[in-house]
């Protein structure tokens, strides 16, 4: 075969290849369009998926009044009776015209109902609102601390914080590894032993929050006389 014929043959092969590509282009175009349509449809479907709503907060634990709480009591139909009272150590408050009322252990709704009944003959509208302006948590600290006694806190407090409020440990005799929290719970007395030495050494631990009327007892170290 001559050189000229070889070149002609190569050109023919090239033209055939180009022709095949041209003929296939519509198919390729349709394929690309098809993929784009599928992607678009899929994207729309994903965007319409709704995530489940977060669970509603649990409000099953009712607030009950404690000694030291400061309450605001409002009478919409008789503003002259409005008052702000702090619950005394005996668990009571004093209201004008009706005298002493027990508040400790009641929920806001229960106290409102009780006040409405006491003032029933004097109210044109049977509405009373009771809100807590401030709340105090009484706890007791005893044992090997510098100032044992009762502590009133207006915020949740840990066992270690309560001990610091009591002046801190008596370093000459306090046993930090066996601090006991005494708590009345479910009709019985329960004891919780805490190793606060680990806390002071910087070791990771979960804070132990106190409940009203908890007793924190710091024992003394055993020593030979």
Backbone as CSV, one residue per row, in Angstrom:
resi,resn,N_x,N_y,N_z,CA_x,CA_y,CA_z,C_x,C_y,C_z
1,UNK,0.862,-1.198,0.000,0.000,0.000,0.000,0.882,1.226,0.000
2,UNK,0.496,2.255,-0.811,1.308,3.472,-0.926,1.018,4.377,0.232
3,UNK,1.911,5.352,0.347,1.781,6.308,1.440,0.482,7.090,1.324
4,UNK,0.128,7.481,0.078,-1.114,8.236,-0.120,-2.330,7.458,0.276
5,UNK,-2.318,6.179,-0.114,-3.475,5.360,0.244,-3.584,5.175,1.744
6,UNK,-2.452,5.089,2.402,-2.458,4.948,3.882,-3.069,6.154,4.539
7,UNK,-2.706,7.342,4.068,-3.272,8.573,4.634,-4.766,8.640,4.388
8,UNK,-5.182,8.220,3.179,-6.613,8.237,2.879,-7.388,7.318,3.782
9,UNK,-6.797,6.141,4.023,-7.450,5.176,4.906,-7.592,5.744,6.320
10,UNK,-6.561,6.426,6.805,-6.601,7.008,8.152,-7.666,8.080,8.237
11,UNK,-7.763,8.915,7.143,-8.787,9.963,7.171,-10.182,9.352,7.188
12,UNK,-10.373,8.262,6.431,-11.689,7.619,6.423,-12.054,7.097,7.811
13,UNK,-11.055,6.476,8.483,-11.319,5.950,9.826,-11.665,7.082,10.797
14,UNK,-10.964,8.177,10.674,-11.214,9.332,11.556,-12.608,9.889,11.344
15,UNK,-13.018,9.999,10.028,-14.349,10.521,9.726,-15.437,9.608,10.268
16,UNK,-15.188,8.283,10.168,-16.171,7.348,10.707,-16.313,7.509,12.219
17,UNK,-15.180,7.714,12.926,-15.221,7.877,14.380,-15.989,9.129,14.760
18,UNK,-15.721,10.207,14.037,-16.425,11.464,14.306,-17.915,11.296,14.070
19,UNK,-18.259,10.596,12.993,-19.663,10.394,12.668,-20.379,9.602,13.765
20,UNK,-19.684,8.596,14.317,-20.292,7.795,15.387,-20.532,8.655,16.628
21,UNK,-19.554,9.515,16.948,-19.705,10.381,18.119,-20.872,11.325,17.943
22,UNK,-21.002,11.889,16.706,-22.093,12.822,16.427,-23.441,12.125,16.570
23,UNK,-23.499,10.865,16.003,-24.753,10.137,16.092,-25.114,9.791,17.538
24,UNK,-24.095,9.573,18.380,-24.362,9.196,19.770,-24.650,10.400,20.674
25,UNK,-24.350,11.599,20.205,-24.480,12.770,21.059,-25.903,12.961,21.590
26,UNK,-26.928,12.809,20.758,-28.280,12.945,21.321,-28.549,11.997,22.468
27,UNK,-28.005,10.742,22.305,-28.207,9.775,23.378,-27.511,10.220,24.656
28,UNK,-26.281,10.751,24.501,-25.549,11.228,25.672,-26.266,12.414,26.312
29,UNK,-26.782,13.279,25.478,-27.496,14.456,25.987,-28.722,14.040,26.790
30,UNK,-29.481,13.077,26.213,-30.669,12.600,26.915,-30.301,11.948,28.246
31,UNK,-29.173,11.205,28.234,-28.741,10.539,29.467,-28.412,11.560,30.553
32,UNK,-27.676,12.609,30.176,-27.307,13.651,31.137,-28.543,14.352,31.673
33,UNK,-29.485,14.652,30.745,-30.719,15.298,31.181,-31.508,14.410,32.140
34,UNK,-31.512,13.112,31.846,-32.235,12.176,32.706,-31.657,12.155,34.109
35,UNK,-30.327,12.140,34.183,-29.670,12.141,35.501,-30.001,13.421,36.256
36,UNK,-30.001,14.548,35.546,-30.295,15.830,36.194,-31.719,15.852,36.738
37,UNK,-32.672,15.294,35.949,-34.061,15.270,36.391,-34.219,14.410,37.629
38,UNK,-33.576,13.229,37.622,-33.653,12.330,38.780,-33.084,13.005,40.012
39,UNK,-31.936,13.695,39.821,-31.314,14.379,40.964,-32.217,15.463,41.503
40,UNK,-32.859,16.201,40.575,-33.747,17.283,41.013,-34.927,16.731,41.785
41,UNK,-35.537,15.658,41.273,-36.690,15.060,41.949,-36.290,14.526,43.311
42,UNK,-35.141,13.853,43.333,-34.665,13.304,44.608,-34.414,14.410,45.605
43,UNK,-33.816,15.508,45.132,-33.558,16.638,46.020,-34.837,17.201,46.600
44,UNK,-35.878,17.322,45.772,-37.162,17.830,46.259,-37.744,16.923,47.321
45,UNK,-37.603,15.604,47.099,-38.153,14.661,48.060,-37.428,14.767,49.389
46,UNK,-36.111,14.934,49.376,-35.349,15.033,50.614,-35.718,16.297,51.372
47,UNK,-35.894,17.400,50.611,-36.201,18.668,51.273,-37.558,18.642,51.960
48,UNK,-38.439,17.730,51.566,-39.769,17.676,52.151,-39.848,16.749,53.357
49,UNK,-38.756,16.050,53.682,-38.767,15.156,54.822,-38.776,15.989,56.104
50,UNK,-39.684,15.706,57.015,-39.800,16.455,58.259,-39.155,15.686,59.389
51,UNK,-38.322,16.386,60.156,-37.690,15.762,61.303,-38.688,15.684,62.451
52,UNK,-38.578,14.657,63.296,-39.515,14.548,64.422,-39.339,15.706,65.389
53,UNK,-40.444,16.157,65.968,-40.390,17.275,66.915,-39.686,16.827,68.189
54,UNK,-38.935,17.740,68.852,-38.260,17.368,70.101,-39.277,17.060,71.185
55,UNK,-38.927,16.180,72.118,-39.876,15.827,73.172,-40.213,17.031,74.032
56,UNK,-41.448,17.083,74.489,-41.877,18.198,75.340,-41.213,18.078,76.701
57,UNK,-40.891,19.226,77.338,-40.263,19.173,78.658,-41.195,18.550,79.682
58,UNK,-40.573,17.904,80.661,-41.342,17.218,81.696,-41.668,18.202,82.820
59,UNK,-42.957,18.414,83.065,-43.375,19.323,84.125,-44.175,18.558,85.184
60,UNK,-43.878,17.267,85.325,-44.676,16.459,86.241,-44.354,16.765,87.702
61,UNK,-43.140,17.268,87.976,-42.771,17.539,89.359,-43.276,18.925,89.755
62,UNK,-44.276,18.970,90.643,-44.891,20.237,91.031,-44.000,20.976,92.026
63,UNK,-44.018,22.302,91.942,-43.278,23.133,92.880,-44.056,23.193,94.183
64,UNK,-43.379,22.958,95.293,-44.009,23.100,96.602,-43.238,24.140,97.403
65,UNK,-43.960,24.893,98.222,-43.348,25.972,98.988,-42.540,25.415,100.153
66,UNK,-41.452,26.143,100.466,-40.583,25.753,101.566,-40.387,26.925,102.517
67,UNK,-39.917,26.594,103.691,-39.562,27.623,104.668,-38.548,28.599,104.056
68,UNK,-38.798,29.885,104.211,-37.893,30.900,103.682,-38.281,31.438,102.322
69,UNK,-39.210,30.770,101.617,-39.672,31.277,100.313,-40.402,32.610,100.509
70,UNK,-40.165,33.530,99.589,-40.890,34.802,99.601,-41.967,34.765,98.533
71,UNK,-43.223,34.964,98.940,-44.363,34.836,98.041,-45.014,36.193,97.797
72,UNK,-45.450,36.393,96.563,-46.263,37.560,96.227,-47.687,37.075,95.990
73,UNK,-48.616,37.620,96.763,-50.013,37.204,96.676,-50.829,38.384,96.159
74,UNK,-51.478,38.176,95.022,-52.217,39.254,94.360,-53.695,38.913,94.284
75,UNK,-54.528,39.952,94.495,-55.982,39.825,94.412,-56.468,40.765,93.308
76,UNK,-56.719,40.269,92.104,-57.131,41.139,90.996,-58.361,41.979,91.298
77,UNK,-59.309,41.435,92.061,-60.540,42.176,92.348,-60.448,43.017,93.616
78,UNK,-59.336,42.886,94.357,-59.163,43.652,95.600,-57.677,43.949,95.808
79,UNK,-57.125,44.879,95.031,-55.682,45.176,95.114,-55.221,45.603,96.501
80,UNK,-56.127,46.113,97.308,-55.746,46.544,98.661,-55.315,45.371,99.538
81,UNK,-55.632,44.149,99.110,-55.243,42.960,99.864,-53.906,42.385,99.398
82,UNK,-53.355,42.923,98.315,-52.081,42.405,97.799,-51.007,42.469,98.884
83,UNK,-50.174,41.435,98.918,-49.137,41.391,99.949,-47.942,40.559,99.490
84,UNK,-46.804,40.804,100.102,-45.608,39.990,99.895,-45.210,39.401,101.238
85,UNK,-45.098,38.094,101.294,-44.855,37.413,102.553,-43.702,36.418,102.420
86,UNK,-42.920,36.311,103.487,-41.905,35.264,103.553,-42.399,34.163,104.488
87,UNK,-42.307,32.932,104.044,-42.765,31.807,104.864,-41.845,31.673,106.072
88,UNK,-42.433,31.703,107.256,-41.652,31.653,108.493,-41.160,30.232,108.773
89,UNK,-40.376,30.116,109.829,-39.816,28.814,110.199,-40.896,27.822,110.606
90,UNK,-42.053,28.340,111.055,-43.164,27.439,111.409,-43.986,27.041,110.196
91,UNK,-43.568,27.503,108.992,-44.245,27.112,107.764,-45.453,27.936,107.419
92,UNK,-45.659,29.068,108.095,-46.875,29.847,107.899,-46.585,31.262,107.395
93,UNK,-47.640,31.890,106.877,-47.630,33.307,106.525,-48.823,33.952,107.214
94,UNK,-48.792,35.278,107.339,-49.898,35.986,107.981,-50.576,36.901,106.966
95,UNK,-51.869,36.717,106.767,-52.641,37.513,105.819,-53.642,38.383,106.572
96,UNK,-53.828,39.604,106.069,-54.767,40.516,106.726,-56.183,39.949,106.664
97,UNK,-56.912,40.193,107.727,-58.324,39.810,107.868,-58.547,38.330,108.163
98,UNK,-57.654,37.463,107.726,-57.885,36.025,107.948,-56.850,35.392,108.868
99,UNK,-55.751,36.072,109.122,-54.766,35.546,110.052,-53.735,34.624,109.417
100,UNK,-53.305,33.621,110.175,-52.208,32.760,109.755,-52.688,31.655,108.808
101,UNK,-51.835,31.386,107.806,-52.146,30.360,106.812,-50.904,29.498,106.617
102,UNK,-51.064,28.184,106.646,-49.935,27.270,106.411,-49.640,27.210,104.917
103,UNK,-48.370,27.420,104.571,-47.971,27.432,103.156,-46.964,26.352,102.804
104,UNK,-46.140,25.947,103.760,-45.111,24.940,103.478,-45.746,23.636,103.009
105,UNK,-45.198,23.077,101.950,-45.674,21.802,101.423,-46.793,21.924,100.418
106,UNK,-47.339,23.137,100.230,-48.412,23.334,99.261,-47.852,23.771,97.912
107,UNK,-48.583,23.441,96.858,-48.247,23.957,95.530,-48.908,25.327,95.373
108,UNK,-48.481,26.132,94.385,-49.143,27.425,94.164,-50.654,27.290,93.985
109,UNK,-51.089,26.288,93.215,-52.525,26.107,92.976,-53.267,25.779,94.269
110,UNK,-52.658,24.961,95.122,-53.308,24.580,96.383,-53.431,25.777,97.321
111,UNK,-52.364,26.595,97.384,-52.427,27.764,98.257,-53.423,28.789,97.721
112,UNK,-53.466,28.963,96.400,-54.444,29.878,95.804,-55.870,29.451,96.153
113,UNK,-56.149,28.166,96.040,-57.484,27.656,96.358,-57.828,27.900,97.815
114,UNK,-56.854,27.679,98.701,-57.092,27.870,100.130,-57.370,29.341,100.452
115,UNK,-56.621,30.247,99.824,-56.823,31.677,100.082,-58.174,32.137,99.542
116,UNK,-58.561,31.650,98.370,-59.877,32.000,97.815,-60.987,31.593,98.777
117,UNK,-60.868,30.412,99.366,-61.885,29.944,100.310,-61.920,30.819,101.559
118,UNK,-60.738,31.267,102.030,-60.693,32.100,103.229,-61.295,33.484,102.992
119,UNK,-61.108,34.003,101.769,-61.601,35.347,101.447,-62.903,35.303,100.627
120,UNK,-63.567,34.189,100.583,-64.727,34.001,99.709,-65.776,35.086,99.876
121,UNK,-66.060,35.488,101.095,-67.130,36.468,101.334,-66.698,37.898,101.028
122,UNK,-65.421,38.107,100.728,-64.922,39.464,100.531,-64.451,39.736,99.106
123,UNK,-64.509,38.724,98.251,-64.020,38.875,96.886,-65.171,38.848,95.895
124,UNK,-65.194,39.805,94.982,-66.190,39.785,93.915,-65.779,38.843,92.792
125,UNK,-64.483,38.622,92.652,-63.946,37.679,91.665,-63.097,36.656,92.391
126,UNK,-63.413,35.401,92.186,-62.709,34.336,92.915,-61.360,34.044,92.249
127,UNK,-60.514,35.061,92.229,-59.196,34.904,91.617,-58.122,35.386,92.578
128,UNK,-57.102,34.541,92.755,-55.934,34.880,93.568,-54.703,34.329,92.858
129,UNK,-53.657,35.109,92.834,-52.423,34.678,92.176,-51.296,34.630,93.207
130,UNK,-50.604,33.486,93.256,-49.468,33.315,94.168,-48.228,33.000,93.339
131,UNK,-47.207,33.821,93.467,-45.952,33.602,92.745,-44.782,33.643,93.725
132,UNK,-43.704,32.950,93.370,-42.516,32.907,94.218,-41.548,33.988,93.750
133,UNK,-41.224,34.925,94.636,-40.260,35.968,94.303,-38.827,35.499,94.543
134,UNK,-38.634,34.734,95.589,-37.317,34.163,95.882,-37.511,32.896,96.690
135,UNK,-36.533,32.017,96.576,-36.637,30.733,97.261,-35.327,30.425,97.973
136,UNK,-35.427,29.909,99.174,-34.240,29.560,99.947,-34.233,28.066,100.239
137,UNK,-33.045,27.479,100.162,-32.886,26.050,100.420,-32.133,25.881,101.746
138,UNK,-32.796,25.378,102.796,-32.110,25.171,104.073,-31.384,23.823,104.104
139,UNK,-30.109,23.846,104.472,-29.340,22.615,104.681,-28.536,22.781,105.971
140,UNK,-28.077,21.665,106.490,-27.352,21.687,107.760,-25.994,21.015,107.580
141,UNK,-24.966,21.619,108.172,-23.613,21.076,108.081,-23.084,20.880,109.496
142,UNK,-22.575,19.687,109.774,-22.063,19.392,111.110,-20.790,18.564,111.004
143,UNK,-20.157,18.338,112.162,-18.926,17.546,112.180,-17.693,18.425,112.130
144,UNK,-16.666,17.938,111.449,-15.360,18.587,111.432,-15.304,19.725,110.421
145,UNK,-16.120,20.773,110.679,-16.082,22.003,109.890,-15.896,23.166,110.864
146,UNK,-15.531,24.335,110.333,-15.203,25.452,111.211,-16.432,26.138,111.798
147,UNK,-17.532,26.189,111.026,-18.739,26.850,111.530,-19.960,25.970,111.272
148,UNK,-20.137,24.919,112.045,-21.295,24.033,111.826,-22.597,24.773,112.092
149,UNK,-23.660,24.345,111.405,-24.959,24.962,111.622,-25.817,24.941,110.376
150,UNK,-26.849,25.771,110.408,-27.804,25.836,109.311,-27.348,26.837,108.262
151,UNK,-27.532,26.465,106.977,-27.169,27.339,105.858,-28.404,27.522,104.979
152,UNK,-28.659,28.762,104.590,-29.768,29.063,103.680,-29.179,29.493,102.341
153,UNK,-29.565,28.808,101.290,-29.066,29.132,99.951,-30.239,29.485,99.046
154,UNK,-30.043,30.515,98.201,-31.104,30.909,97.267,-30.939,30.268,95.900
155,UNK,-30.062,29.241,95.812,-29.842,28.541,94.543,-29.419,27.109,94.861
156,UNK,-29.532,26.184,93.906,-29.078,24.805,94.139,-27.619,24.796,94.574
157,UNK,-27.310,23.998,95.586,-25.984,24.003,96.188,-25.479,22.571,96.341
158,UNK,-24.177,22.369,96.132,-23.583,21.041,96.272,-23.124,20.830,97.708
159,UNK,-22.807,19.587,98.040,-22.327,19.268,99.391,-21.021,20.009,99.686
160,UNK,-20.123,20.067,98.704,-18.857,20.761,98.908,-19.084,22.261,99.110
161,UNK,-19.985,22.855,98.345,-20.279,24.280,98.499,-20.869,24.569,99.878
162,UNK,-21.724,23.675,100.363,-22.314,23.861,101.692,-21.229,23.831,102.768
163,UNK,-20.268,22.936,102.615,-19.166,22.857,103.584,-18.331,24.133,103.540
164,UNK,-18.111,24.672,102.329,-17.363,25.923,102.222,-18.128,27.077,102.891
165,UNK,-19.466,27.061,102.767,-20.276,28.076,103.429,-20.182,27.962,104.950
166,UNK,-19.892,26.751,105.426,-19.747,26.520,106.863,-18.319,26.763,107.327
167,UNK,-17.534,27.486,106.547,-16.170,27.821,106.929,-15.111,26.884,106.406
168,UNK,-15.541,25.796,105.767,-14.581,24.841,105.221,-14.264,23.722,106.205
169,UNK,-13.454,22.782,105.770,-13.060,21.637,106.603,-12.147,22.078,107.746
170,UNK,-12.235,21.347,108.836,-11.231,21.466,109.894,-10.073,20.550,109.492
171,UNK,-9.047,21.142,108.918,-7.963,20.345,108.326,-7.197,19.500,109.333
172,UNK,-7.348,19.790,110.609,-6.609,19.022,111.618,-7.268,17.673,111.907
173,UNK,-8.546,17.535,111.556,-9.208,16.271,111.905,-10.272,15.788,110.916
174,UNK,-10.583,16.551,109.884,-11.662,16.164,108.967,-11.252,14.983,108.090
175,UNK,-12.176,14.033,107.933,-11.987,12.903,107.028,-12.728,13.212,105.729
176,UNK,-12.004,13.701,104.729,-12.623,14.136,103.486,-13.114,12.978,102.629
177,UNK,-12.660,11.768,102.917,-12.988,10.624,102.069,-14.318,9.968,102.420
178,UNK,-14.938,10.385,103.517,-16.163,9.691,103.959,-17.211,10.679,104.450
179,UNK,-17.416,11.757,103.707,-18.450,12.739,104.062,-19.827,12.113,103.809
180,UNK,-20.731,12.281,104.753,-22.039,11.642,104.668,-23.131,12.702,104.505
181,UNK,-24.023,12.465,103.547,-25.222,13.294,103.389,-26.411,12.482,103.883
182,UNK,-27.115,13.024,104.861,-28.269,12.344,105.458,-29.526,13.001,104.902
183,UNK,-30.388,12.201,104.333,-31.569,12.734,103.635,-32.807,11.920,103.972
184,UNK,-33.923,12.619,104.235,-35.207,11.942,104.396,-35.863,11.838,103.024
185,UNK,-36.069,10.605,102.581,-36.537,10.370,101.222,-37.451,9.159,101.199
186,UNK,-38.631,9.333,100.602,-39.592,8.246,100.471,-39.943,7.633,101.824
187,UNK,-40.102,8.493,102.816,-40.526,8.033,104.132,-39.450,7.364,104.958
188,UNK,-38.202,7.422,104.551,-37.130,6.823,105.323,-35.860,7.662,105.213
189,UNK,-34.933,7.407,106.123,-33.676,8.141,106.142,-32.651,7.387,105.297
190,UNK,-32.022,8.091,104.358,-31.007,7.485,103.501,-29.684,8.219,103.672
191,UNK,-28.607,7.461,103.638,-27.270,8.037,103.761,-26.512,7.886,102.451
192,UNK,-25.810,8.949,102.050,-24.970,8.934,100.851,-23.546,9.309,101.267
193,UNK,-22.587,8.435,100.966,-21.194,8.686,101.336,-20.444,9.271,100.149
194,UNK,-19.765,10.398,100.375,-19.052,11.114,99.316,-17.562,11.167,99.620
195,UNK,-16.759,10.980,98.592,-15.302,11.131,98.723,-14.917,12.500,98.167
196,UNK,-14.962,13.507,99.005,-14.650,14.868,98.567,-13.142,15.108,98.462
197,UNK,-12.368,14.177,98.958,-10.913,14.297,98.805,-10.536,14.213,97.339
198,UNK,-11.215,13.330,96.596,-10.967,13.216,95.158,-11.319,14.514,94.438
199,UNK,-12.410,15.149,94.875,-12.830,16.403,94.242,-11.764,17.466,94.434
200,UNK,-11.250,17.583,95.660,-10.243,18.601,95.958,-8.915,18.300,95.283
201,UNK,-8.695,17.042,94.944,-7.476,16.670,94.219,-7.603,16.869,92.718
202,UNK,-8.772,17.336,92.280,-8.979,17.619,90.865,-9.406,16.435,90.037
203,UNK,-9.758,15.330,90.682,-10.207,14.159,89.937,-11.649,14.361,89.479
204,UNK,-11.952,13.812,88.304,-13.277,14.006,87.724,-14.337,13.322,88.579
205,UNK,-15.415,14.041,88.852,-16.514,13.485,89.646,-17.791,14.251,89.332
206,UNK,-18.921,13.655,89.695,-20.222,14.273,89.458,-20.618,15.073,90.699
207,UNK,-20.952,16.355,90.563,-21.353,17.146,91.742,-22.578,16.542,92.420
208,UNK,-22.558,16.534,93.745,-23.699,16.008,94.511,-24.494,17.203,95.019
209,UNK,-25.673,17.438,94.403,-26.516,18.569,94.792,-27.418,18.179,95.956
210,UNK,-27.557,19.107,96.875,-28.348,18.862,98.067,-29.817,19.188,97.836
211,UNK,-30.663,18.574,98.655,-32.084,18.874,98.677,-32.412,19.577,99.991
212,UNK,-33.538,20.288,100.038,-33.890,21.004,101.272,-33.869,20.086,102.483
213,UNK,-33.276,20.600,103.575,-33.192,19.921,104.879,-32.183,18.780,104.900
214,UNK,-31.362,18.624,103.866,-30.281,17.636,103.922,-29.300,17.996,105.039
215,UNK,-28.688,16.976,105.629,-27.655,17.168,106.642,-26.326,16.655,106.077
216,UNK,-25.322,17.506,106.056,-23.989,17.121,105.596,-23.113,16.924,106.831
217,UNK,-22.634,15.708,107.012,-21.806,15.391,108.189,-20.385,15.059,107.754
218,UNK,-19.420,15.799,108.304,-18.007,15.569,108.006,-17.391,14.842,109.193
219,UNK,-17.080,13.554,109.057,-16.532,12.805,110.199,-15.079,13.173,110.470
220,UNK,-14.624,12.803,111.641,-13.225,13.031,111.985,-12.385,11.817,111.604
221,UNK,-11.121,12.078,111.311,-10.188,10.985,111.036,-9.924,10.192,112.312
222,UNK,-9.731,8.896,112.132,-9.369,8.065,113.279,-7.934,8.360,113.673
223,UNK,-7.718,8.526,114.956,-6.348,8.825,115.408,-6.068,8.080,116.713
224,UNK,-4.801,7.752,116.914,-4.379,7.092,118.142,-4.018,8.142,119.190
225,UNK,-4.447,7.927,120.407,-4.143,8.871,121.472,-2.802,8.502,122.106
